[in-house]
């Protein structure tokens, strides 16, 4: 978790530095030392496109792609639920699975055999939770 946060901070710093470098020397001058408006427009457009493409790539690799991986892992975990697994729901309810259907499960929450029917998407984790998440 800390590595992911560090990578996001690094990506933000890299984008800021890249923008500063591209913006600082993009105004070409003529022989007299005055700014040439035609050359500045042509050079600034290409660097702007490159900066936008790089920003999209950074967002994809550091934000979108890891989120998609987490979603796939959660869906795989929910698809592999079996009778006898101990689960924790997103609401904090803990129980043991007694029945699995296509889109729902039935769990027992205590020794009194209290049963609840839940949708599979509400399952947060499989296995006994020993400590509170941070």
N, C-alpha and C positions, 0 to 999 in steps of 0.2 A: 504494500500500500504506500509506503513512504517513497519507494523507488518511482512509482507512477507519478506521485506528486512532484518529485524532483525533476522528472522528465518534462512535465508540463511547465514548470518554472523555467527550465532550460530552453524549451521551445519558445516560450514567450520572450525571453531575453534575446534569443537568436533572431526572432522576427523583428524585434525593436532595433537591434544592431544592424540588421540587413536593410531595414527601411532608412535608417540614418545614413548608412553608407551610400545607398542608391540616391538619396535625395541631396546629398552634400555636393557631389561633383558632376551633376547632370546638366549644367548650363555651359555649353561651349561658347567661346568668345571668338571674335574676328581678330585680324592682325593689329587693329588699333586698340584692342583691349575692351571694346564695347560688346555687349551681349548681342548675339545673332538670334532673333526671335524664331526664324525658320528652323535653324539647327536645333534649338532648344526643344521645339515642339516634336521634332522627329526623334531625337534621342530620349526624351522623357516618356514617350509613349511605349517604346520597347521595354524600358526598364520598369515601367508601371505594370506591364503585362507579366513580365518575369516575376515581379514581387507578388502579384496576385496568385500566380500559379504556385509559387513556393509556399505562400500562406495556406492555400487550399491543401497542398500536400502535407504540410505540418499538421493541420487540423485533422486530416484523415488518419495519419499514422499515430498521432498521440491522443486523439479523442474519440473518433468514430469507430475505428477498428477495434480497440480494446473493449468498447461498450458492446459491440456486436459479438465478440468472443464471450463476454459475460452472459449475454442473453442466450447464446447457444448452449453454454454449460448449464444454465438454470433449466432450460427446456429439456436437455438430456437427463438431468437429475429428476425432473418431474415425470418424464416418460418411463424411467426405470424404477418407479415406486413399486414396492411389493408388500404383500401381507406380512406383518410382523415388524416392519420398519418403525422406528421411533422418529417422529417428525416434530418440527416446530413451525408454526404458521407465521405469517407476517404480522399477525396480531399478538403473537406471544403465547398462543395456546399450544401446549405440548400433549402428545398422545401417541398411541400405538395403532397402526393401520390394521383394520379387520376386514376391509373389503376395498377392492380397486375396480373402478369402472373406467370407461373411456375418458370422460371429462371430470369425474368426481371421485372422491374417496370417502370412506367412513372410518372414523377413528374412535377409540375408547380413550377417555381423558383421565380416568381414575379407576381405583379398585372397585368402585360402586357400579362399574360397567355403564357409565354414562356415554352414550354414543352421539357423535355429531357427524353430519354429512357436510363436506367441504368441497369446493372446486379445487382442481389440481394447481391452478395458478396461485392459490393462497399459501402454498407450501414454501417456506423460506429455506429450511435446511433439513437434512436427514441425519439422524444420529442424535445422541444426547448432547445437549448444550450445557457446557460446564461453567461458562462465564458469560457475562453480559457483553454484547458487541460494543465497540467503541465508536 
